[in-house]
Amino acid sequence: MGTSKQQDASGALSARQKVEKLLKAARDGDLAGFKVAATLIADGEELSEAVGDVKDGNGRGALHFAARGGHENICQYLVEELHLPVDPLDDEGETPLIFAARAGLYTTAKYLLDHGANAHASAQELGTSALHHAAGTGSLELMKLLLEKGVAVDAASSSGTPLIWAAGHGRLEAVKLLLERHADANSSTEDGATPLLTAVAAQQPEIVELLIKNGAEANIVAGGVTPLHIAAEQGNKQTIKHLLAAGANPNVTDEAEMTPIQVAAISGHRPIVKILLPVTAVLQAVEDWSVDGLFEHAKQLAAEVEVPPEKKEKALEAKARGTEFFQTQNYTAAIDAYTQALDLDPSNFQVLSNRSLCWLKIGQAEQALTDAQACRKLAPNWVKAYYREGAALRQLQRFDEAADAFYCGVKVNPDSKDVIEAFQEAVAAGKKFHGVK
């Protein structure tokens, strides 16, 4: 009996190892290794059927991995020699074409389309298609190809249209292309986020200006805030000027009953307060209607603010949505959700940490650093705040400052292996950067 169980376990392990070898070869573009692994898995049975049945824990097959890596040699072998379907679905309903588009791989995506891939295919729950991902990566040639295949320029998804994706990822040329193809500059998500709002959140003043020129509404409200509130919190002068020129109302209040000028003062952005002061109606609650008076008022508000339970609950709901988007790699939508959570409850340092990571994921290191530093101020004894700050500084190639941030984290928690390793890596990177051996 014991021998039989051992044999069964050994057989199961052997089968899993064969599967892992096959999928690894697909990921690496190793055609020779893939053929060997395929023969071992088939074990004398029909090769196409055996390979087609191989999936990972998320339902992804060899073609998904080959497409994601841009390995057209593997794609060609699977599609043309083994005659496997070109549009297999994983557990999320995503096809290999969507994987190629997410990685911005034009030639791989074109190969799949030329061999019958469905250009309109979209993920089952999120509704995101190849066009959304091509817009997010700024892959212009792929976007043009998909549009030529008849994909709707305003294709809907739970996280918005392709224009929202392009704007939120800072893809100026992609935004231009979509607008030239008559994309709706005021399309929105279920939460009310528009291309303009996501461009403001991503601190992309050029895209903000372009969207406004194409009819984007400057006074939209999503998550209880306007684009002007978000720009005021960030301290982005160019964006503020574009919004005001477009008729943004500086007297609208957010869910916390704050106007943009108050948000700017609370956030410590004196230049923004100066810009907004002449165009904002005098607030009776502010005794001294001046730049200094507004900063004094902001200090008093900061001392008095207590988030009501119902707002905390809504903030947690928004945070949960952000986490769901993050897990599906929809970082722009996650940023929007986390921003809504912070508008409701600015004291949640974990949300700042999460948003900082999302900014890093889309290559916006300056915004990631701003959130990480705000997180650290709120939670000076939380090691992850220092880790986030160091990671942002490292991406900005400010290695000495990154090492300092990680070292501060080590002092907070000397047992954190991640921070210790990050500190060591930052020191080594700094030496290499400065040419020190």
C-alpha positions as CSV (number, residue, x, y, z in Angstrom):
1,M,0.0,0.0,0.0
2,G,2.8,2.4,1.0
3,T,4.7,1.7,-2.2
4,S,1.6,2.3,-4.3
5,K,1.0,5.7,-2.7
6,Q,4.7,6.6,-3.2
7,Q,4.4,5.7,-6.9
8,D,1.3,7.8,-7.2
9,A,2.9,10.8,-5.6
10,S,6.0,10.3,-7.7
11,G,3.9,10.1,-10.9
12,A,2.0,13.3,-9.9
13,L,5.3,15.1,-9.2
14,S,6.7,14.0,-12.5
15,A,3.6,15.2,-14.4
16,R,3.7,18.6,-12.7
17,Q,7.4,18.9,-13.6
18,K,6.6,18.2,-17.2
19,V,3.9,20.8,-17.3
20,E,6.2,23.4,-15.6
21,K,9.0,22.7,-18.2
22,L,6.5,23.1,-21.1
23,L,5.2,26.4,-19.8
24,K,8.7,27.7,-18.9
25,A,9.8,26.9,-22.5
26,A,6.8,28.9,-23.8
27,R,7.7,31.8,-21.5
28,D,11.3,31.7,-22.6
29,G,10.7,31.2,-26.3
30,D,12.7,28.0,-26.2
31,L,11.2,26.1,-29.2
32,A,13.6,23.1,-29.0
33,G,12.9,22.7,-25.3
34,F,9.2,23.2,-25.8
35,K,9.1,20.4,-28.4
36,V,10.9,18.0,-26.0
37,A,8.6,18.9,-23.1
38,A,5.6,18.5,-25.4
39,T,6.7,15.0,-26.5
40,L,7.2,14.0,-22.9
41,I,3.7,15.2,-21.9
42,A,2.0,13.5,-24.8
43,D,3.8,10.2,-24.0
44,G,2.7,8.6,-27.3
45,E,-0.8,10.3,-27.4
46,E,-2.0,12.9,-29.8
47,L,0.5,15.8,-29.4
48,S,-1.9,18.7,-30.2
49,E,-4.5,17.5,-27.7
50,A,-1.9,16.9,-25.0
51,V,-0.4,20.3,-25.3
52,G,-3.7,22.0,-25.6
53,D,-4.8,20.5,-22.3
54,V,-1.9,22.0,-20.4
55,K,-2.9,24.9,-18.2
56,D,-1.4,26.7,-15.2
57,G,-3.4,27.4,-12.0
58,N,-5.1,30.4,-13.7
59,G,-6.2,28.5,-16.8
60,R,-3.4,29.9,-19.0
61,G,-1.9,27.7,-21.7
62,A,1.3,27.8,-23.6
63,L,0.0,30.3,-26.2
64,H,-0.8,32.8,-23.4
65,F,2.7,32.6,-22.2
66,A,4.3,32.7,-25.6
67,A,2.2,35.7,-26.6
68,R,3.0,37.6,-23.4
69,G,6.7,37.1,-24.0
70,G,6.5,38.0,-27.7
71,H,7.8,34.6,-28.8
72,E,6.4,34.2,-32.2
73,N,8.3,31.0,-32.9
74,I,6.3,29.3,-30.2
75,C,3.1,30.9,-31.4
76,Q,3.7,29.7,-34.9
77,Y,4.4,26.2,-33.8
78,L,1.2,26.0,-31.7
79,V,-1.1,27.7,-34.2
80,E,0.3,26.4,-37.6
81,E,1.9,23.0,-36.7
82,L,-0.3,21.8,-33.8
83,H,-3.4,23.6,-35.1
84,L,-4.4,24.8,-31.7
85,P,-7.1,27.5,-31.3
86,V,-5.7,31.0,-31.5
87,D,-8.2,32.3,-28.9
88,P,-8.1,30.1,-25.8
89,L,-9.6,31.7,-22.7
90,D,-7.9,31.7,-19.3
91,D,-10.0,31.9,-16.1
92,E,-10.4,35.6,-16.5
93,G,-11.6,35.2,-20.0
94,E,-8.5,36.7,-21.5
95,T,-7.0,35.6,-24.8
96,P,-3.4,35.4,-25.9
97,L,-4.0,38.6,-28.0
98,I,-4.9,40.5,-24.9
99,F,-1.7,39.2,-23.3
100,A,0.4,40.5,-26.2
101,A,-1.4,43.8,-26.2
102,R,-0.8,44.3,-22.5
103,A,2.9,43.9,-23.1
104,G,2.7,46.3,-26.1
105,L,3.9,43.6,-28.5
106,Y,2.8,44.8,-32.0
107,T,4.3,42.0,-34.1
108,T,3.1,39.2,-31.9
109,A,-0.4,40.7,-31.7
110,K,-0.4,41.2,-35.5
111,Y,0.6,37.5,-36.0
112,L,-2.3,36.4,-33.8
113,L,-4.8,38.7,-35.6
114,D,-3.5,37.5,-39.0
115,H,-4.3,34.0,-37.9
116,G,-7.8,34.6,-36.8
117,A,-7.6,36.1,-33.3
118,N,-10.7,38.0,-32.3
119,A,-9.8,41.7,-32.1
120,H,-13.0,42.3,-30.1
121,A,-12.3,39.8,-27.4
122,S,-12.5,41.2,-23.8
123,A,-12.0,39.9,-20.3
124,Q,-15.2,38.4,-18.9
125,E,-15.6,40.6,-15.7
126,L,-13.6,43.7,-16.4
127,G,-14.4,43.9,-20.1
128,T,-10.9,45.1,-21.0
129,S,-9.9,44.4,-24.6
130,A,-6.6,44.4,-26.5
131,L,-7.4,48.1,-27.5
132,H,-7.5,49.1,-23.8
133,H,-4.1,47.6,-23.1
134,A,-2.6,48.9,-26.3
135,A,-3.8,52.4,-25.3
136,G,-2.3,51.9,-21.9
137,T,1.1,51.0,-23.2
138,G,1.0,53.6,-26.0
139,S,1.4,51.0,-28.7
140,L,0.2,53.2,-31.6
141,E,0.6,50.8,-34.5
142,L,-1.3,48.1,-32.6
143,M,-4.0,50.6,-31.8
144,K,-4.3,51.5,-35.4
145,L,-4.5,47.9,-36.4
146,L,-7.2,47.1,-33.9
147,L,-9.3,50.1,-34.9
148,E,-8.9,49.0,-38.6
149,K,-10.3,45.6,-37.5
150,G,-13.4,47.4,-36.3
151,V,-12.9,47.6,-32.6
152,A,-15.0,50.5,-31.2
153,V,-12.9,53.5,-30.3
154,D,-15.0,53.9,-27.1
155,A,-15.1,50.2,-26.2
156,A,-16.5,50.0,-22.7
157,S,-14.9,48.3,-19.7
158,S,-15.4,48.5,-15.9
159,S,-12.3,50.7,-15.8
160,G,-13.3,52.9,-18.7
161,T,-12.6,53.4,-22.4
162,P,-9.3,53.2,-24.1
163,L,-9.0,57.0,-23.9
164,I,-9.3,56.8,-20.1
165,W,-6.5,54.2,-20.1
166,A,-4.3,56.3,-22.4
167,A,-4.8,59.4,-20.4
168,G,-4.3,57.7,-17.1
169,H,-1.0,56.2,-18.3
170,G,0.3,59.4,-19.6
171,R,0.3,58.3,-23.3
172,L,0.0,61.6,-25.1
173,E,0.4,60.2,-28.6
174,A,-2.2,57.5,-27.9
175,V,-4.6,60.2,-26.6
176,K,-4.1,62.2,-29.8
177,L,-4.8,59.1,-32.0
178,L,-8.0,58.2,-30.1
179,L,-9.3,61.8,-30.3
180,E,-8.5,61.9,-34.0
181,R,-10.7,58.8,-34.3
182,H,-13.5,60.7,-32.5
183,A,-13.2,59.1,-29.1
184,D,-15.5,60.6,-26.5
185,A,-13.5,63.1,-24.3
186,N,-16.2,62.8,-21.7
187,S,-16.6,59.0,-21.5
188,S,-16.7,57.8,-17.9
189,T,-16.5,54.7,-15.7
190,E,-19.2,53.6,-13.3
191,D,-17.5,55.7,-10.6
192,G,-17.6,58.8,-12.8
193,A,-13.9,58.9,-13.7
194,T,-13.3,60.6,-17.1
195,P,-10.2,60.9,-19.3
196,L,-9.7,64.4,-17.9
197,L,-9.9,63.2,-14.3
198,T,-7.4,60.4,-14.8
199,A,-5.0,62.7,-16.7
200,V,-5.2,65.1,-13.8
201,A,-4.6,62.3,-11.3
202,A,-1.6,61.1,-13.3
203,Q,-0.2,64.7,-13.4
204,Q,-0.2,65.0,-17.2
205,P,-0.8,68.7,-18.0
206,E,-0.3,68.3,-21.7
207,I,-2.9,65.6,-21.9
208,V,-5.2,67.7,-19.7
209,E,-4.8,70.7,-22.2
210,L,-5.5,68.4,-25.2
211,L,-8.6,66.9,-23.7
212,I,-10.0,70.3,-22.8
213,K,-9.4,71.5,-26.4
214,N,-11.5,68.4,-27.5
215,G,-14.4,69.3,-25.3
216,A,-13.6,67.6,-21.9
217,E,-15.8,68.9,-19.1
218,A,-13.7,70.6,-16.5
219,N,-16.4,70.5,-13.7
220,I,-17.2,66.8,-13.6
221,V,-17.4,65.2,-10.1
222,A,-16.2,61.7,-9.3
223,G,-15.8,60.3,-5.8
224,G,-16.9,63.7,-4.4
225,V,-14.1,65.7,-6.0
226,T,-13.5,67.7,-9.1
227,P,-10.3,67.7,-11.2
228,L,-9.5,71.1,-9.6
229,H,-9.5,69.5,-6.2
230,I,-7.1,66.8,-7.3
231,A,-4.8,69.2,-9.0
232,A,-4.8,71.5,-5.9
233,E,-3.9,68.5,-3.7
234,Q,-1.0,67.6,-6.0
235,G,0.2,71.2,-6.4
236,N,0.3,71.1,-10.2
237,K,0.4,74.7,-11.4
238,Q,0.1,73.9,-15.2
239,T,-2.9,71.7,-14.7
240,I,-4.6,74.3,-12.4
241,K,-4.1,77.0,-15.1
242,H,-5.5,74.7,-17.8
243,L,-8.6,73.9,-15.7
244,L,-9.3,77.5,-14.7
245,A,-9.0,78.6,-18.3
246,A,-11.5,75.9,-19.2
247,G,-14.0,77.3,-16.7
248,A,-13.4,75.0,-13.7
249,N,-15.3,76.3,-10.8
250,P,-13.0,77.2,-7.9
251,N,-15.9,77.5,-5.4
252,V,-17.2,73.9,-5.6
253,T,-16.8,72.0,-2.4
254,D,-15.8,68.3,-2.1
255,E,-17.4,65.8,0.3
256,A,-15.5,67.3,3.1
257,E,-17.0,70.7,2.3
258,M,-13.6,72.0,1.1
259,T,-12.9,74.2,-1.8
260,P,-9.8,73.7,-4.0
261,I,-8.0,76.6,-2.3
262,Q,-8.5,75.0,1.1
263,V,-7.2,71.7,-0.2
264,A,-4.1,73.4,-1.6
265,A,-3.5,75.1,1.7
266,I,-3.9,71.9,3.7
267,S,-1.6,70.2,1.3
268,G,1.0,72.9,1.7
269,H,1.0,74.2,-1.8
270,R,1.6,78.0,-1.5
271,P,2.0,78.7,-5.2
272,I,-1.4,77.1,-5.9
273,V,-3.1,79.1,-3.1
274,K,-1.7,82.3,-4.8
275,I,-3.2,81.3,-8.1
276,L,-6.6,80.4,-6.7
277,L,-6.9,83.3,-4.3
278,P,-8.1,86.0,-6.8
279,V,-10.7,83.7,-8.4
280,T,-12.1,82.1,-5.3
281,A,-15.1,83.6,-3.4
282,V,-14.2,84.8,0.2
283,L,-15.0,82.1,2.8
284,Q,-16.6,83.5,5.9
285,A,-14.8,80.8,8.0
286,V,-11.4,82.3,7.1
287,E,-10.8,85.4,9.2
288,D,-7.8,86.6,7.2
289,W,-8.5,86.2,3.4
290,S,-4.9,86.1,2.4
291,V,-2.3,83.4,1.5
292,D,-1.0,83.4,5.1
293,G,-4.5,83.5,6.5
294,L,-5.5,80.5,4.5
295,F,-2.5,78.5,5.7
296,E,-3.4,79.4,9.3
297,H,-6.9,78.3,8.7
298,A,-5.6,75.1,7.2
299,K,-3.7,74.4,10.4
300,Q,-6.8,74.9,12.5
301,L,-8.8,72.5,10.2
302,A,-6.1,69.9,10.3
303,A,-6.3,69.9,14.1
304,E,-10.0,69.7,14.1
305,V,-10.7,67.2,11.4
306,E,-12.3,63.9,12.6
307,V,-13.5,61.6,9.9
308,P,-17.1,60.5,10.5
309,P,-17.8,56.7,10.7
310,E,-19.9,56.7,7.5
311,K,-17.1,58.3,5.6
312,K,-14.5,55.9,7.0
313,E,-16.8,53.1,5.8
314,K,-17.1,54.5,2.3
315,A,-13.3,55.0,2.3
316,L,-12.8,51.4,3.1
317,E,-15.1,50.4,0.3
318,A,-13.2,52.5,-2.1
319,K,-9.9,51.0,-0.8
320,A,-11.3,47.5,-1.4
321,R,-12.2,48.5,-5.0
322,G,-8.6,49.8,-5.5
323,T,-7.2,46.5,-4.2
324,E,-9.4,44.5,-6.7
325,F,-8.2,46.7,-9.6
326,F,-4.6,46.3,-8.4
327,Q,-4.9,42.5,-8.4
328,T,-6.0,42.5,-12.0
329,Q,-3.1,44.9,-12.9
330,N,-5.5,47.7,-13.7
331,Y,-3.3,50.3,-11.9
332,T,-5.0,53.4,-13.3
333,A,-8.4,52.3,-12.0
334,A,-6.8,51.4,-8.7
335,I,-5.3,54.9,-8.4
336,D,-8.7,56.4,-9.0
337,A,-10.3,54.2,-6.3
338,Y,-7.5,54.9,-3.8
339,T,-7.8,58.7,-4.5
340,Q,-11.5,58.5,-3.7
341,A,-10.6,56.6,-0.5
342,L,-8.2,59.4,0.5
343,D,-10.6,62.1,-0.3
344,L,-13.0,60.5,2.2
345,D,-10.4,59.6,4.8
346,P,-7.0,61.4,4.4
347,S,-5.7,59.7,7.5
348,N,-5.4,56.3,6.0
349,F,-1.7,55.9,5.5
350,Q,-2.1,52.4,4.0
351,V,-4.0,53.8,1.1
352,L,-1.2,56.2,0.4
353,S,1.2,53.3,0.4
354,N,-1.0,51.4,-2.0
355,R,-1.4,54.3,-4.3
356,S,2.4,54.9,-4.2
357,L,2.9,51.4,-5.4
358,C,0.4,51.8,-8.2
359,W,2.2,55.0,-9.4
360,L,5.4,53.0,-9.5
361,K,3.7,50.3,-11.6
362,I,2.8,52.8,-14.3
363,G,6.2,54.5,-14.2
364,Q,5.2,57.6,-12.4
365,A,7.9,57.7,-9.8
366,E,7.5,61.4,-8.8
367,Q,3.9,60.8,-7.8
368,A,4.9,57.6,-6.0
369,L,7.5,59.5,-4.0
370,T,4.9,62.2,-3.0
371,D,2.5,59.5,-1.7
372,A,5.3,57.6,0.1
373,Q,6.5,60.7,1.9
374,A,2.9,61.6,2.9
375,C,2.5,58.1,4.2
376,R,5.7,58.3,6.2
377,K,4.5,61.6,7.8
378,L,1.3,59.9,8.9
379,A,3.0,56.6,10.0
380,P,6.6,57.3,11.0
381,N,6.9,54.0,12.7
382,W,5.6,51.9,9.8
383,V,8.5,50.3,7.9
384,K,6.6,49.9,4.6
385,A,6.4,53.7,4.3
386,Y,10.2,53.9,4.2
387,Y,10.3,51.0,1.8
388,R,7.8,52.8,-0.6
389,E,9.9,56.0,-0.4
390,G,13.1,54.2,-1.1
391,A,11.6,52.3,-4.0
392,A,10.4,55.6,-5.6
393,L,13.8,57.3,-5.1
394,R,15.5,54.2,-6.6
395,Q,13.3,54.4,-9.7
396,L,14.3,58.1,-10.0
397,Q,17.9,57.0,-9.8
398,R,18.4,59.0,-6.6
399,F,20.3,56.1,-5.1
400,D,21.9,57.9,-2.2
401,E,18.5,59.2,-1.0
402,A,17.0,55.8,-1.6
403,A,19.6,54.2,0.6
404,D,18.9,56.7,3.3
405,A,15.2,56.0,3.1
406,F,15.8,52.2,3.3
407,Y,18.2,52.7,6.2
408,C,15.6,54.7,8.1
409,G,13.3,51.7,7.5
410,V,15.9,49.3,8.9
411,K,16.1,51.5,12.1
412,V,12.4,51.2,12.5
413,N,12.4,47.4,12.0
414,P,15.9,45.8,12.1
415,D,14.3,42.4,11.3
416,S,12.8,43.3,8.0
417,K,14.8,41.3,5.4
418,D,13.1,43.1,2.5
419,V,14.2,46.6,3.7
420,I,17.7,45.3,4.6
421,E,18.1,43.8,1.1
422,A,16.7,47.0,-0.6
423,F,19.2,49.1,1.4
424,Q,22.1,46.9,0.3
425,E,21.0,47.0,-3.3
426,A,20.5,50.8,-3.2
427,V,24.1,51.2,-1.9
428,A,25.5,49.0,-4.6
429,A,23.5,50.7,-7.3
430,G,24.7,54.1,-6.0
431,K,28.3,53.0,-6.2
432,K,27.9,51.7,-9.7
433,F,26.0,54.9,-10.7
434,H,28.8,57.1,-9.4
435,G,31.6,54.8,-10.8
436,V,32.8,53.8,-7.3
437,K,34.3,50.2,-7.0
